[in-house]
Amino acid sequence: MPHVPPAVDDDMALLLRFANTRNDRFGRSERFGDAAGLSAWLSENGFAEAAANVTRADAAAVRELRDAVITLLLSHSSAPHISAQDVEDAENLLRRMAARYPLVTIVDRTGARLIPASGGLPGAIGRIFAAITELALADAWHRIKACRNQGCHFAFHDHSRNSSGAFCSNVCSSQVAMRNYRQRRRAVAQTGNDSHCS
């Protein structure tokens, strides 16, 4: 895998922290469930200015953004329960949202970088879009994935040589393998019962 510059590492870390704010069956709680939760997350992640005066509508908009990002990360994992329509809907939503939170290019002697065009909550949301863009430009976006285990969907960086990772942990991989095994056993048993009845 090519070397990832430190700035891209920062983008990756921010995006993973953003994506991993959902509740799941492993005990993680929803961080964007209300204005207070969103405000706390923004403060914890360096967006103190954005944390002031957020509303329940802001929290709902950020949840919508996050869930669309998760859908694309699941598509990176080839999750079977994500359809082409799901991906298209997520891409369309992200396209509409990105138009509301423009970025500007900062150029200096060391290179160029995207930053949000405004401050506050729009700037924080713009920073998420900037992180995704920088990851894509560094050819690292496709390696940011969400776990295929339904009920988990934890976002992770796939370090595998051939970018084949689909689960955030061996625990989730084993759970899915066991679930698939049980489904196959049930299908075989059902087929056997049907043949006896005929």
N, C-alpha and C positions, 0 to 999 in steps of 0.2 A: 504494500500500500504506500502511496507517495507520502512524503513528509507533509504534515499539516501545520501551517504557521500558527504561532501563538494566538493571533487575533481570531483565527478560525476556530481554535479550541475554545475561546471565550464565547463565540457565537454558538457553538455546539452546546456548551454548558448552559447558556441562557435558554436555548430552545428546549433542551431536555427538562430544565426546571419548569418551564412554561407548560410543556406537554404533560408532565407528571403531576398535574394538579387535580386529577379526577378521582372520584371515589371508586373503589373496587372491592372485590370480595376478600382481598387480603388485608383489609383494615385501613387503607389510605382513605382520607376523607376529602370531600370536595372543597377546594380552596376558593372557588369563585361562586359559591352558592349565594352570596349576598354582598352588599357594598363593603361591609366590614372585612370580610374575607379577602376580597380583591385588594382593598386598601392595605391590609397586612402584607400580602404577597408583594405588592409593588414596593412597599417600604423595605422589605427584606432583600429585594433584588436591585436596589440602587435607584429606584424611581420615586424618591421621596416627594418630589414636586407633584408627580402624577397621583400620589396616594391621597392628596387632599381633595375633599368634595366629590368623591366618586359616588355614583348612584346605583340603585338596583338595576336600572336599565343598562348602565355601563357594565355591570357584572354579567348580565345576560348577553351583551354583545361580545364580551371577551370569552365567555363560555362557547359561544357560537364559533368564534375564530379558532379557539383551541380544538373544538371537536372536528372542525374541517381539517385542521392540521393533522390530527390523529388519523382521520380517514386516509389522508395521503401517506402517512407513515405506515399504516396497515397495508396499503397497496405496495409499498416498498418491500413488505414482508410476504407478499403474495397471499394475504389472508383470504381463505376461500369464501368467507361470509361477506366480503366487500365486493360489490358488483361494479361493473363499468359505469352504471348510472350513479352509484354512490360517489365514485371518484369524480365524475363530470360535475355533479352537484357541488362537491367540495371545491373543485377548481373554480367554478363560476362564482361561488360565494367569496373565495379568497381574491379573485380578480376584482370584484365589486368593492370589497373592503380596502384592498391595496390602493385603489383610486382615491379613497377618502383620506389616506394617510401617506402623503407623498414623501419621497426621500430626495436628498441632495447629495451630490458627489463632492467630497473634499479631496483636493489634490495637493500633495506636497512632494518634496524631493525623494521621499521613500516609496511613494506609490499613491494609491487612491483608495478611498473608503466611503461607503454610504452611511449617511446619518439621517435621522428624521428631520423634516423641514420645520417641525413645530415642537413645543414642549408639552408638559402636562400629560394627561392620559393619551392624547393623540400621538405624542412623541414616544411614549412607552410602547404603544401598539406598532408604530412605525419601526421601532427598534427590533421587534419580532420579525417584521418583514425584511428589514435590513439583514438580520442574522440568516434568514432562509436564503436570501439572495447571495450573500457572501459564501455560504456553504455550497450553493449550486455552482458558483464561479470557481470554487476550489475543488470541484468534482467530489464533494463529500456529502451532498444532500441525499443521494440514494442510499447512503450507509446509515442514515438516521431512520430508524424503524420503530414500529410499535409491535409488541408481543402479539403473536397470533392466538394465544390462549384467550378464549372468550371469557370475560370477567376480569381479565388482567389489563391488556393493552398498554402495559408500561413501556414508555419510550426508552430506547437505548441506542448506543452507537455500535454498529456491527463491525467488529474487528477482524472477522474471518477473512482469509486470504482471497476467497472467491466471492465474497459478499453474499453468502448463502444463509446467514443467520436469520432465524425467524422467531426465536423465543428469547425473552429477557434472561432466562435462567434455566438450569437443568430441571428444576422443579416444574416449571411450566411445560417444558418439553415432555417430561415424563407424564404429566397429567393428561396432555393431549394424546400421547401415544396410548395410554391406558383407556381413555375415553373411546378412541378409534377402535381399539381391540374389542372392547365390550360391544360396540355397535356392530362390528363384524360378527361376533359370536351370536348376538341376537338375530341378525339377519340370517345366519346359517340355520339357527334353531327354528326360525319362522318358516324358512324354506322347507325344512324337514317336516314340520307340522303340516304345512300345506300339502306336501306330497302324500302324507299318510291319509289325509282327509279325502283325497281325490280317488 
